[in-house]
């Protein structure tokens, strides 16, 4: 795994919800895995999910780093540098 400035500077933030993907919950859709934005705490679904809300959140906001929001998973991903950390 590599690292980048974005991942190195990212801090853990409080999740906006603990219920699941914010957009999927609002629209009554499903998700596969959850991701948390480390800038604002947005919870979105992964790219294996039908709606890919975590990536959509990055494209809308430019917030560069997400972390897995799955129990037992401890990794971060930087959209800008395409690096897993």
PDB file of N, CA, C and O in Angstrom:
ATOM      1  N   UNK A   1       0.833  -1.179   0.000  1.00  0.00           N
ATOM      2  CA  UNK A   1       0.000   0.000   0.000  1.00  0.00           C
ATOM      3  C   UNK A   1       0.876   1.239   0.000  1.00  0.00           C
ATOM      4  O   UNK A   1       1.884   1.305   0.704  1.00  0.00           O
ATOM      5  N   UNK A   2       0.478   2.220  -0.799  1.00  0.00           N
ATOM      6  CA  UNK A   2       1.189   3.476  -0.835  1.00  0.00           C
ATOM      7  C   UNK A   2       0.552   4.472   0.114  1.00  0.00           C
ATOM      8  O   UNK A   2      -0.364   4.154   0.873  1.00  0.00           O
ATOM      9  N   UNK A   3       1.070   5.687   0.044  1.00  0.00           N
ATOM     10  CA  UNK A   3       0.475   6.751   0.835  1.00  0.00           C
ATOM     11  C   UNK A   3       0.526   8.025   0.005  1.00  0.00           C
ATOM     12  O   UNK A   3       1.208   8.087  -1.018  1.00  0.00           O
ATOM     13  N   UNK A   4      -0.183   9.012   0.446  1.00  0.00           N
ATOM     14  CA  UNK A   4      -0.189  10.292  -0.241  1.00  0.00           C
ATOM     15  C   UNK A   4      -0.458  11.381   0.786  1.00  0.00           C
ATOM     16  O   UNK A   4      -0.810  11.102   1.932  1.00  0.00           O
ATOM     17  N   UNK A   5      -0.288  12.615   0.361  1.00  0.00           N
ATOM     18  CA  UNK A   5      -0.495  13.750   1.254  1.00  0.00           C
ATOM     19  C   UNK A   5      -1.934  13.791   1.779  1.00  0.00           C
ATOM     20  O   UNK A   5      -2.159  14.110   2.946  1.00  0.00           O
ATOM     21  N   UNK A   6      -2.893  13.474   0.932  1.00  0.00           N
ATOM     22  CA  UNK A   6      -4.298  13.512   1.348  1.00  0.00           C
ATOM     23  C   UNK A   6      -4.585  12.503   2.460  1.00  0.00           C
ATOM     24  O   UNK A   6      -5.242  12.828   3.449  1.00  0.00           O
ATOM     25  N   UNK A   7      -4.088  11.283   2.289  1.00  0.00           N
ATOM     26  CA  UNK A   7      -4.310  10.248   3.304  1.00  0.00           C
ATOM     27  C   UNK A   7      -3.559  10.603   4.584  1.00  0.00           C
ATOM     28  O   UNK A   7      -4.084  10.433   5.685  1.00  0.00           O
ATOM     29  N   UNK A   8      -2.334  11.095   4.437  1.00  0.00           N
ATOM     30  CA  UNK A   8      -1.530  11.449   5.604  1.00  0.00           C
ATOM     31  C   UNK A   8      -2.190  12.549   6.432  1.00  0.00           C
ATOM     32  O   UNK A   8      -2.059  12.565   7.656  1.00  0.00           O
ATOM     33  N   UNK A   9      -2.891  13.460   5.780  1.00  0.00           N
ATOM     34  CA  UNK A   9      -3.517  14.574   6.474  1.00  0.00           C
ATOM     35  C   UNK A   9      -4.955  14.290   6.908  1.00  0.00           C
ATOM     36  O   UNK A   9      -5.514  15.052   7.697  1.00  0.00           O
ATOM     37  N   UNK A  10      -5.558  13.222   6.417  1.00  0.00           N
ATOM     38  CA  UNK A  10      -6.954  12.914   6.746  1.00  0.00           C
ATOM     39  C   UNK A  10      -7.077  12.491   8.204  1.00  0.00           C
ATOM     40  O   UNK A  10      -6.272  11.711   8.712  1.00  0.00           O
ATOM     41  N   UNK A  11      -8.093  13.018   8.858  1.00  0.00           N
ATOM     42  CA  UNK A  11      -8.377  12.638  10.238  1.00  0.00           C
ATOM     43  C   UNK A  11      -9.738  11.973  10.281  1.00  0.00           C
ATOM     44  O   UNK A  11     -10.570  12.174   9.397  1.00  0.00           O
ATOM     45  N   UNK A  12      -9.954  11.187  11.307  1.00  0.00           N
ATOM     46  CA  UNK A  12     -11.241  10.525  11.445  1.00  0.00           C
ATOM     47  C   UNK A  12     -12.273  11.550  11.905  1.00  0.00           C
ATOM     48  O   UNK A  12     -12.012  12.342  12.811  1.00  0.00           O
ATOM     49  N   UNK A  13     -13.418  11.531  11.289  1.00  0.00           N
ATOM     50  CA  UNK A  13     -14.511  12.434  11.647  1.00  0.00           C
ATOM     51  C   UNK A  13     -15.732  11.596  12.014  1.00  0.00           C
ATOM     52  O   UNK A  13     -15.824  10.425  11.645  1.00  0.00           O
ATOM     53  N   UNK A  14     -16.654  12.198  12.732  1.00  0.00           N
ATOM     54  CA  UNK A  14     -17.867  11.497  13.137  1.00  0.00           C
ATOM     55  C   UNK A  14     -18.752  11.231  11.924  1.00  0.00           C
ATOM     56  O   UNK A  14     -18.929  12.103  11.073  1.00  0.00           O
ATOM     57  N   UNK A  15     -19.300  10.036  11.851  1.00  0.00           N
ATOM     58  CA  UNK A  15     -20.203   9.670  10.760  1.00  0.00           C
ATOM     59  C   UNK A  15     -21.499  10.467  10.862  1.00  0.00           C
ATOM     60  O   UNK A  15     -22.021  10.674  11.957  1.00  0.00           O
ATOM     61  N   UNK A  16     -22.013  10.910   9.725  1.00  0.00           N
ATOM     62  CA  UNK A  16     -23.271  11.656   9.701  1.00  0.00           C
ATOM     63  C   UNK A  16     -24.459  10.757  10.032  1.00  0.00           C
ATOM     64  O   UNK A  16     -25.492  11.242  10.494  1.00  0.00           O
ATOM     65  N   UNK A  17     -24.323   9.458   9.801  1.00  0.00           N
ATOM     66  CA  UNK A  17     -25.362   8.495  10.131  1.00  0.00           C
ATOM     67  C   UNK A  17     -24.714   7.157  10.435  1.00  0.00           C
ATOM     68  O   UNK A  17     -23.610   6.881   9.965  1.00  0.00           O
ATOM     69  N   UNK A  18     -25.375   6.340  11.202  1.00  0.00           N
ATOM     70  CA  UNK A  18     -24.906   4.978  11.468  1.00  0.00           C
ATOM     71  C   UNK A  18     -25.826   3.958  10.807  1.00  0.00           C
ATOM     72  O   UNK A  18     -25.610   2.752  10.925  1.00  0.00           O
ATOM     73  N   UNK A  19     -26.847   4.440  10.116  1.00  0.00           N
ATOM     74  CA  UNK A  19     -27.885   3.589   9.548  1.00  0.00           C
ATOM     75  C   UNK A  19     -27.522   2.967   8.209  1.00  0.00           C
ATOM     76  O   UNK A  19     -28.029   1.896   7.875  1.00  0.00           O
ATOM     77  N   UNK A  20     -26.650   3.616   7.430  1.00  0.00           N
ATOM     78  CA  UNK A  20     -26.297   3.111   6.110  1.00  0.00           C
ATOM     79  C   UNK A  20     -26.038   4.251   5.151  1.00  0.00           C
ATOM     80  O   UNK A  20     -25.849   5.393   5.571  1.00  0.00           O
ATOM     81  N   UNK A  21     -26.027   3.948   3.866  1.00  0.00           N
ATOM     82  CA  UNK A  21     -25.795   4.959   2.832  1.00  0.00           C
ATOM     83  C   UNK A  21     -26.915   5.991   2.888  1.00  0.00           C
ATOM     84  O   UNK A  21     -28.094   5.652   2.781  1.00  0.00           O
ATOM     85  N   UNK A  22     -26.532   7.251   3.057  1.00  0.00           N
ATOM     86  CA  UNK A  22     -27.517   8.323   3.230  1.00  0.00           C
ATOM     87  C   UNK A  22     -28.481   8.425   2.050  1.00  0.00           C
ATOM     88  O   UNK A  22     -29.695   8.509   2.241  1.00  0.00           O
ATOM     89  N   UNK A  23     -27.943   8.418   0.835  1.00  0.00           N
ATOM     90  CA  UNK A  23     -28.790   8.547  -0.351  1.00  0.00           C
ATOM     91  C   UNK A  23     -29.629   7.302  -0.591  1.00  0.00           C
ATOM     92  O   UNK A  23     -30.801   7.411  -0.952  1.00  0.00           O
ATOM     93  N   UNK A  24     -29.052   6.121  -0.397  1.00  0.00           N
ATOM     94  CA  UNK A  24     -29.818   4.880  -0.586  1.00  0.00           C
ATOM     95  C   UNK A  24     -30.978   4.793   0.409  1.00  0.00           C
ATOM     96  O   UNK A  24     -32.074   4.360   0.055  1.00  0.00           O
ATOM     97  N   UNK A  25     -30.733   5.203   1.646  1.00  0.00           N
ATOM     98  CA  UNK A  25     -31.807   5.207   2.641  1.00  0.00           C
ATOM     99  C   UNK A  25     -32.932   6.134   2.195  1.00  0.00           C
ATOM    100  O   UNK A  25     -34.106   5.785   2.315  1.00  0.00           O
ATOM    101  N   UNK A  26     -32.584   7.313   1.683  1.00  0.00           N
ATOM    102  CA  UNK A  26     -33.584   8.283   1.260  1.00  0.00           C
ATOM    103  C   UNK A  26     -34.399   7.791   0.066  1.00  0.00           C
ATOM    104  O   UNK A  26     -35.582   8.113  -0.053  1.00  0.00           O
ATOM    105  N   UNK A  27     -33.771   7.012  -0.820  1.00  0.00           N
ATOM    106  CA  UNK A  27     -34.461   6.563  -2.023  1.00  0.00           C
ATOM    107  C   UNK A  27     -34.973   5.124  -1.929  1.00  0.00           C
ATOM    108  O   UNK A  27     -35.578   4.618  -2.874  1.00  0.00           O
ATOM    109  N   UNK A  28     -34.733   4.472  -0.807  1.00  0.00           N
ATOM    110  CA  UNK A  28     -35.202   3.098  -0.631  1.00  0.00           C
ATOM    111  C   UNK A  28     -34.418   2.079  -1.434  1.00  0.00           C
ATOM    112  O   UNK A  28     -34.961   1.043  -1.819  1.00  0.00           O
ATOM    113  N   UNK A  29     -33.151   2.359  -1.690  1.00  0.00           N
ATOM    114  CA  UNK A  29     -32.294   1.463  -2.469  1.00  0.00           C
ATOM    115  C   UNK A  29     -31.425   0.630  -1.530  1.00  0.00           C
ATOM    116  O   UNK A  29     -31.498   0.774  -0.310  1.00  0.00           O
ATOM    117  N   UNK A  30     -30.615  -0.231  -2.105  1.00  0.00           N
ATOM    118  CA  UNK A  30     -29.738  -1.106  -1.320  1.00  0.00           C
ATOM    119  C   UNK A  30     -28.278  -0.768  -1.629  1.00  0.00           C
ATOM    120  O   UNK A  30     -27.975  -0.053  -2.585  1.00  0.00           O
ATOM    121  N   UNK A  31     -27.388  -1.299  -0.796  1.00  0.00           N
ATOM    122  CA  UNK A  31     -25.960  -1.103  -0.997  1.00  0.00           C
ATOM    123  C   UNK A  31     -25.233  -2.398  -0.680  1.00  0.00           C
ATOM    124  O   UNK A  31     -25.804  -3.318  -0.095  1.00  0.00           O
ATOM    125  N   UNK A  32     -23.956  -2.461  -1.075  1.00  0.00           N
ATOM    126  CA  UNK A  32     -23.114  -3.630  -0.816  1.00  0.00           C
ATOM    127  C   UNK A  32     -22.211  -3.356   0.383  1.00  0.00           C
ATOM    128  O   UNK A  32     -22.268  -4.078   1.378  1.00  0.00           O
ATOM    129  N   UNK A  33     -21.381  -2.320   0.296  1.00  0.00           N
ATOM    130  CA  UNK A  33     -20.478  -1.926   1.379  1.00  0.00           C
ATOM    131  C   UNK A  33     -20.569  -0.416   1.566  1.00  0.00           C
ATOM    132  O   UNK A  33     -20.980   0.313   0.663  1.00  0.00           O
ATOM    133  N   UNK A  34     -20.177   0.040   2.753  1.00  0.00           N
ATOM    134  CA  UNK A  34     -20.264   1.460   3.077  1.00  0.00           C
ATOM    135  C   UNK A  34     -18.891   2.099   3.194  1.00  0.00           C
ATOM    136  O   UNK A  34     -17.923   1.461   3.610  1.00  0.00           O
ATOM    137  N   UNK A  35     -18.824   3.378   2.818  1.00  0.00           N
ATOM    138  CA  UNK A  35     -17.606   4.174   2.892  1.00  0.00           C
ATOM    139  C   UNK A  35     -17.913   5.483   3.615  1.00  0.00           C
ATOM    140  O   UNK A  35     -19.004   6.036   3.477  1.00  0.00           O
ATOM    141  N   UNK A  36     -16.935   5.976   4.393  1.00  0.00           N
ATOM    142  CA  UNK A  36     -17.106   7.233   5.112  1.00  0.00           C
ATOM    143  C   UNK A  36     -16.136   8.277   4.569  1.00  0.00           C
ATOM    144  O   UNK A  36     -14.939   8.017   4.449  1.00  0.00           O
ATOM    145  N   UNK A  37     -16.652   9.448   4.245  1.00  0.00           N
ATOM    146  CA  UNK A  37     -15.823  10.577   3.825  1.00  0.00           C
ATOM    147  C   UNK A  37     -15.083  11.090   5.055  1.00  0.00           C
ATOM    148  O   UNK A  37     -15.700  11.370   6.082  1.00  0.00           O
ATOM    149  N   UNK A  38     -13.778  11.212   4.954  1.00  0.00           N
ATOM    150  CA  UNK A  38     -12.994  11.671   6.091  1.00  0.00           C
ATOM    151  C   UNK A  38     -12.882  13.192   6.164  1.00  0.00           C
ATOM    152  O   UNK A  38     -12.158  13.719   7.010  1.00  0.00           O
ATOM    153  N   UNK A  39     -13.581  13.889   5.299  1.00  0.00           N
ATOM    154  CA  UNK A  39     -13.662  15.340   5.387  1.00  0.00           C
ATOM    155  C   UNK A  39     -14.912  15.751   6.157  1.00  0.00           C
ATOM    156  O   UNK A  39     -14.846  16.606   7.040  1.00  0.00           O
ATOM    157  N   UNK A  40     -16.060  15.138   5.822  1.00  0.00           N
ATOM    158  CA  UNK A  40     -17.329  15.596   6.401  1.00  0.00           C
ATOM    159  C   UNK A  40     -18.141  14.509   7.109  1.00  0.00           C
ATOM    160  O   UNK A  40     -19.139  14.821   7.759  1.00  0.00           O
ATOM    161  N   UNK A  41     -17.735  13.241   6.998  1.00  0.00           N
ATOM    162  CA  UNK A  41     -18.462  12.167   7.664  1.00  0.00           C
ATOM    163  C   UNK A  41     -19.613  11.581   6.868  1.00  0.00           C
ATOM    164  O   UNK A  41     -20.351  10.743   7.384  1.00  0.00           O
ATOM    165  N   UNK A  42     -19.783  12.004   5.618  1.00  0.00           N
ATOM    166  CA  UNK A  42     -20.833  11.448   4.760  1.00  0.00           C
ATOM    167  C   UNK A  42     -20.658   9.943   4.631  1.00  0.00           C
ATOM    168  O   UNK A  42     -19.542   9.464   4.431  1.00  0.00           O
ATOM    169  N   UNK A  43     -21.742   9.198   4.742  1.00  0.00           N
ATOM    170  CA  UNK A  43     -21.709   7.749   4.539  1.00  0.00           C
ATOM    171  C   UNK A  43     -22.347   7.453   3.193  1.00  0.00           C
ATOM    172  O   UNK A  43     -23.508   7.786   2.952  1.00  0.00           O
ATOM    173  N   UNK A  44     -21.572   6.822   2.320  1.00  0.00           N
ATOM    174  CA  UNK A  44     -22.055   6.470   0.988  1.00  0.00           C
ATOM    175  C   UNK A  44     -21.739   5.030   0.670  1.00  0.00           C
ATOM    176  O   UNK A  44     -20.939   4.389   1.351  1.00  0.00           O
ATOM    177  N   UNK A  45     -22.372   4.525  -0.368  1.00  0.00           N
ATOM    178  CA  UNK A  45     -22.164   3.139  -0.775  1.00  0.00           C
ATOM    179  C   UNK A  45     -20.984   3.028  -1.741  1.00  0.00           C
ATOM    180  O   UNK A  45     -20.636   3.989  -2.427  1.00  0.00           O
ATOM    181  N   UNK A  46     -20.380   1.847  -1.782  1.00  0.00           N
ATOM    182  CA  UNK A  46     -19.178   1.589  -2.574  1.00  0.00           C
ATOM    183  C   UNK A  46     -19.494   1.473  -4.066  1.00  0.00           C
ATOM    184  O   UNK A  46     -20.657   1.491  -4.468  1.00  0.00           O
ATOM    185  N   UNK A  47     -18.458   1.356  -4.869  1.00  0.00           N
ATOM    186  CA  UNK A  47     -18.621   1.235  -6.314  1.00  0.00           C
ATOM    187  C   UNK A  47     -19.168  -0.118  -6.753  1.00  0.00           C
ATOM    188  O   UNK A  47     -19.525  -0.276  -7.921  1.00  0.00           O
ATOM    189  N   UNK A  48     -19.243  -1.094  -5.860  1.00  0.00           N
ATOM    190  CA  UNK A  48     -19.898  -2.371  -6.177  1.00  0.00           C
ATOM    191  C   UNK A  48     -21.401  -2.286  -5.947  1.00  0.00           C
ATOM    192  O   UNK A  48     -22.141  -3.191  -6.334  1.00  0.00           O
ATOM    193  N   UNK A  49     -21.850  -1.219  -5.328  1.00  0.00           N
ATOM    194  CA  UNK A  49     -23.273  -0.981  -5.085  1.00  0.00           C
ATOM    195  C   UNK A  49     -23.905  -0.369  -6.329  1.00  0.00           C
ATOM    196  O   UNK A  49     -23.213   0.265  -7.126  1.00  0.00           O
ATOM    197  N   UNK A  50     -25.211  -0.552  -6.505  1.00  0.00           N
ATOM    198  CA  UNK A  50     -25.861  -0.038  -7.716  1.00  0.00           C
ATOM    199  C   UNK A  50     -25.718   1.464  -7.932  1.00  0.00           C
ATOM    200  O   UNK A  50     -25.641   1.909  -9.078  1.00  0.00           O
ATOM    201  N   UNK A  51     -25.681   2.260  -6.862  1.00  0.00           N
ATOM    202  CA  UNK A  51     -25.716   3.707  -7.023  1.00  0.00           C
ATOM    203  C   UNK A  51     -24.387   4.430  -6.818  1.00  0.00           C
ATOM    204  O   UNK A  51     -24.279   5.605  -7.170  1.00  0.00           O
ATOM    205  N   UNK A  52     -23.390   3.778  -6.270  1.00  0.00           N
ATOM    206  CA  UNK A  52     -22.031   4.333  -6.130  1.00  0.00           C
ATOM    207  C   UNK A  52     -22.019   5.722  -5.498  1.00  0.00           C
ATOM    208  O   UNK A  52     -21.388   6.639  -6.024  1.00  0.00           O
ATOM    209  N   UNK A  53     -22.706   5.878  -4.385  1.00  0.00           N
ATOM    210  CA  UNK A  53     -22.857   7.193  -3.773  1.00  0.00           C
ATOM    211  C   UNK A  53     -21.574   7.753  -3.147  1.00  0.00           C
ATOM    212  O   UNK A  53     -21.428   8.973  -3.070  1.00  0.00           O
ATOM    213  N   UNK A  54     -20.647   6.911  -2.702  1.00  0.00           N
ATOM    214  CA  UNK A  54     -19.394   7.441  -2.144  1.00  0.00           C
ATOM    215  C   UNK A  54     -18.594   8.156  -3.225  1.00  0.00           C
ATOM    216  O   UNK A  54     -18.081   9.251  -2.991  1.00  0.00           O
ATOM    217  N   UNK A  55     -18.482   7.559  -4.392  1.00  0.00           N
ATOM    218  CA  UNK A  55     -17.769   8.196  -5.499  1.00  0.00           C
ATOM    219  C   UNK A  55     -18.519   9.426  -5.986  1.00  0.00           C
ATOM    220  O   UNK A  55     -17.897  10.434  -6.322  1.00  0.00           O
ATOM    221  N   UNK A  56     -19.833   9.360  -6.030  1.00  0.00           N
ATOM    222  CA  UNK A  56     -20.632  10.527  -6.433  1.00  0.00           C
ATOM    223  C   UNK A  56     -20.397  11.683  -5.464  1.00  0.00           C
ATOM    224  O   UNK A  56     -20.322  12.839  -5.881  1.00  0.00           O
ATOM    225  N   UNK A  57     -20.279  11.374  -4.174  1.00  0.00           N
ATOM    226  CA  UNK A  57     -20.004  12.410  -3.176  1.00  0.00           C
ATOM    227  C   UNK A  57     -18.648  13.067  -3.454  1.00  0.00           C
ATOM    228  O   UNK A  57     -18.527  14.290  -3.384  1.00  0.00           O
ATOM    229  N   UNK A  58     -17.641  12.269  -3.764  1.00  0.00           N
ATOM    230  CA  UNK A  58     -16.324  12.831  -4.106  1.00  0.00           C
ATOM    231  C   UNK A  58     -16.432  13.747  -5.323  1.00  0.00           C
ATOM    232  O   UNK A  58     -15.888  14.851  -5.315  1.00  0.00           O
ATOM    233  N   UNK A  59     -17.122  13.303  -6.361  1.00  0.00           N
ATOM    234  CA  UNK A  59     -17.240  14.101  -7.582  1.00  0.00           C
ATOM    235  C   UNK A  59     -17.981  15.414  -7.334  1.00  0.00           C
ATOM    236  O   UNK A  59     -17.675  16.427  -7.964  1.00  0.00           O
ATOM    237  N   UNK A  60     -18.946  15.403  -6.426  1.00  0.00           N
ATOM    238  CA  UNK A  60     -19.716  16.609  -6.114  1.00  0.00           C
ATOM    239  C   UNK A  60     -18.941  17.570  -5.206  1.00  0.00           C
ATOM    240  O   UNK A  60     -19.052  18.787  -5.357  1.00  0.00           O
ATOM    241  N   UNK A  61     -18.166  17.037  -4.274  1.00  0.00           N
ATOM    242  CA  UNK A  61     -17.548  17.875  -3.237  1.00  0.00           C
ATOM    243  C   UNK A  61     -16.042  18.054  -3.383  1.00  0.00           C
ATOM    244  O   UNK A  61     -15.489  19.057  -2.931  1.00  0.00           O
ATOM    245  N   UNK A  62     -15.375  17.089  -4.012  1.00  0.00           N
ATOM    246  CA  UNK A  62     -13.918  17.126  -4.081  1.00  0.00           C
ATOM    247  C   UNK A  62     -13.241  16.624  -2.817  1.00  0.00           C
ATOM    248  O   UNK A  62     -12.018  16.698  -2.699  1.00  0.00           O
ATOM    249  N   UNK A  63     -14.023  16.110  -1.867  1.00  0.00           N
ATOM    250  CA  UNK A  63     -13.428  15.554  -0.640  1.00  0.00           C
ATOM    251  C   UNK A  63     -12.637  14.310  -1.033  1.00  0.00           C
ATOM    252  O   UNK A  63     -13.224  13.351  -1.536  1.00  0.00           O
ATOM    253  N   UNK A  64     -11.322  14.299  -0.817  1.00  0.00           N
ATOM    254  CA  UNK A  64     -10.463  13.305  -1.455  1.00  0.00           C
ATOM    255  C   UNK A  64     -10.370  11.924  -0.816  1.00  0.00           C
ATOM    256  O   UNK A  64     -10.080  10.958  -1.522  1.00  0.00           O
ATOM    257  N   UNK A  65     -10.602  11.787   0.490  1.00  0.00           N
ATOM    258  CA  UNK A  65     -10.294  10.513   1.150  1.00  0.00           C
ATOM    259  C   UNK A  65     -11.532   9.904   1.801  1.00  0.00           C
ATOM    260  O   UNK A  65     -12.291  10.574   2.502  1.00  0.00           O
ATOM    261  N   UNK A  66     -11.705   8.610   1.544  1.00  0.00           N
ATOM    262  CA  UNK A  66     -12.743   7.835   2.215  1.00  0.00           C
ATOM    263  C   UNK A  66     -12.092   6.721   3.013  1.00  0.00           C
ATOM    264  O   UNK A  66     -10.944   6.354   2.765  1.00  0.00           O
ATOM    265  N   UNK A  67     -12.826   6.194   3.961  1.00  0.00           N
ATOM    266  CA  UNK A  67     -12.395   5.033   4.727  1.00  0.00           C
ATOM    267  C   UNK A  67     -13.506   4.004   4.664  1.00  0.00           C
ATOM    268  O   UNK A  67     -14.676   4.350   4.503  1.00  0.00           O
ATOM    269  N   UNK A  68     -13.141   2.753   4.791  1.00  0.00           N
ATOM    270  CA  UNK A  68     -14.165   1.727   4.882  1.00  0.00           C
ATOM    271  C   UNK A  68     -14.999   1.988   6.126  1.00  0.00           C
ATOM    272  O   UNK A  68     -14.465   2.358   7.172  1.00  0.00           O
ATOM    273  N   UNK A  69     -16.304   1.797   6.014  1.00  0.00           N
ATOM    274  CA  UNK A  69     -17.196   1.913   7.156  1.00  0.00           C
ATOM    275  C   UNK A  69     -17.774   0.533   7.479  1.00  0.00           C
ATOM    276  O   UNK A  69     -18.874   0.409   8.017  1.00  0.00           O
ATOM    277  N   UNK A  70     -17.002  -0.494   7.135  1.00  0.00           N
ATOM    278  CA  UNK A  70     -17.383  -1.877   7.401  1.00  0.00           C
ATOM    279  C   UNK A  70     -16.654  -2.372   8.652  1.00  0.00           C
ATOM    280  O   UNK A  70     -15.471  -2.082   8.829  1.00  0.00           O
ATOM    281  N   UNK A  71     -17.341  -3.108   9.513  1.00  0.00           N
ATOM    282  CA  UNK A  71     -16.700  -3.643  10.720  1.00  0.00           C
ATOM    283  C   UNK A  71     -15.467  -4.476  10.375  1.00  0.00           C
ATOM    284  O   UNK A  71     -15.515  -5.330   9.490  1.00  0.00           O
ATOM    285  N   UNK A  72     -14.366  -4.224  11.077  1.00  0.00           N
ATOM    286  CA  UNK A  72     -13.143  -4.997  10.896  1.00  0.00           C
ATOM    287  C   UNK A  72     -12.252  -4.540   9.758  1.00  0.00           C
ATOM    288  O   UNK A  72     -11.142  -5.052   9.613  1.00  0.00           O
ATOM    289  N   UNK A  73     -12.697  -3.596   8.948  1.00  0.00           N
ATOM    290  CA  UNK A  73     -11.876  -3.095   7.849  1.00  0.00           C
ATOM    291  C   UNK A  73     -11.238  -1.767   8.258  1.00  0.00           C
ATOM    292  O   UNK A  73     -11.918  -0.873   8.761  1.00  0.00           O
ATOM    293  N   UNK A  74      -9.935  -1.648   8.039  1.00  0.00           N
ATOM    294  CA  UNK A  74      -9.175  -0.456   8.459  1.00  0.00           C
ATOM    295  C   UNK A  74      -8.339   0.055   7.296  1.00  0.00           C
ATOM    296  O   UNK A  74      -7.112  -0.037   7.344  1.00  0.00           O
ATOM    297  N   UNK A  75      -8.958   0.587   6.263  1.00  0.00           N
ATOM    298  CA  UNK A  75      -8.201   1.137   5.144  1.00  0.00           C
ATOM    299  C   UNK A  75      -8.807   2.461   4.697  1.00  0.00           C
ATOM    300  O   UNK A  75      -9.953   2.782   5.013  1.00  0.00           O
ATOM    301  N   UNK A  76      -8.009   3.220   3.954  1.00  0.00           N
ATOM    302  CA  UNK A  76      -8.428   4.506   3.399  1.00  0.00           C
ATOM    303  C   UNK A  76      -8.098   4.517   1.912  1.00  0.00           C
ATOM    304  O   UNK A  76      -7.163   3.852   1.467  1.00  0.00           O
ATOM    305  N   UNK A  77      -8.873   5.278   1.152  1.00  0.00           N
ATOM    306  CA  UNK A  77      -8.657   5.410  -0.290  1.00  0.00           C
ATOM    307  C   UNK A  77      -8.654   6.886  -0.657  1.00  0.00           C
ATOM    308  O   UNK A  77      -9.530   7.643  -0.238  1.00  0.00           O
ATOM    309  N   UNK A  78      -7.662   7.285  -1.445  1.00  0.00           N
ATOM    310  CA  UNK A  78      -7.601   8.651  -1.940  1.00  0.00           C
ATOM    311  C   UNK A  78      -8.038   8.657  -3.405  1.00  0.00           C
ATOM    312  O   UNK A  78      -7.393   8.042  -4.254  1.00  0.00           O
ATOM    313  N   UNK A  79      -9.125   9.351  -3.690  1.00  0.00           N
ATOM    314  CA  UNK A  79      -9.629   9.461  -5.056  1.00  0.00           C
ATOM    315  C   UNK A  79      -8.673  10.258  -5.938  1.00  0.00           C
ATOM    316  O   UNK A  79      -8.524   9.942  -7.118  1.00  0.00           O
ATOM    317  N   UNK A  80      -8.030  11.269  -5.399  1.00  0.00           N
ATOM    318  CA  UNK A  80      -7.162  12.145  -6.188  1.00  0.00           C
ATOM    319  C   UNK A  80      -5.943  11.375  -6.697  1.00  0.00           C
ATOM    320  O   UNK A  80      -5.617  11.433  -7.882  1.00  0.00           O
ATOM    321  N   UNK A  81      -5.275  10.657  -5.800  1.00  0.00           N
ATOM    322  CA  UNK A  81      -4.035   9.962  -6.164  1.00  0.00           C
ATOM    323  C   UNK A  81      -4.231   8.473  -6.479  1.00  0.00           C
ATOM    324  O   UNK A  81      -3.272   7.782  -6.824  1.00  0.00           O
ATOM    325  N   UNK A  82      -5.469   7.979  -6.360  1.00  0.00           N
ATOM    326  CA  UNK A  82      -5.754   6.548  -6.596  1.00  0.00           C
ATOM    327  C   UNK A  82      -4.836   5.662  -5.775  1.00  0.00           C
ATOM    328  O   UNK A  82      -4.204   4.743  -6.295  1.00  0.00           O
ATOM    329  N   UNK A  83      -4.774   5.954  -4.478  1.00  0.00           N
ATOM    330  CA  UNK A  83      -3.883   5.241  -3.572  1.00  0.00           C
ATOM    331  C   UNK A  83      -4.679   4.671  -2.407  1.00  0.00           C
ATOM    332  O   UNK A  83      -5.532   5.342  -1.827  1.00  0.00           O
ATOM    333  N   UNK A  84      -4.386   3.431  -2.082  1.00  0.00           N
ATOM    334  CA  UNK A  84      -4.943   2.775  -0.912  1.00  0.00           C
ATOM    335  C   UNK A  84      -3.969   2.950   0.235  1.00  0.00           C
ATOM    336  O   UNK A  84      -2.770   2.726   0.073  1.00  0.00           O
ATOM    337  N   UNK A  85      -4.465   3.343   1.373  1.00  0.00           N
ATOM    338  CA  UNK A  85      -3.567   3.558   2.500  1.00  0.00           C
ATOM    339  C   UNK A  85      -4.102   2.989   3.785  1.00  0.00           C
ATOM    340  O   UNK A  85      -3.452   3.095   4.825  1.00  0.00           O
TER     341      UNK A  85
END
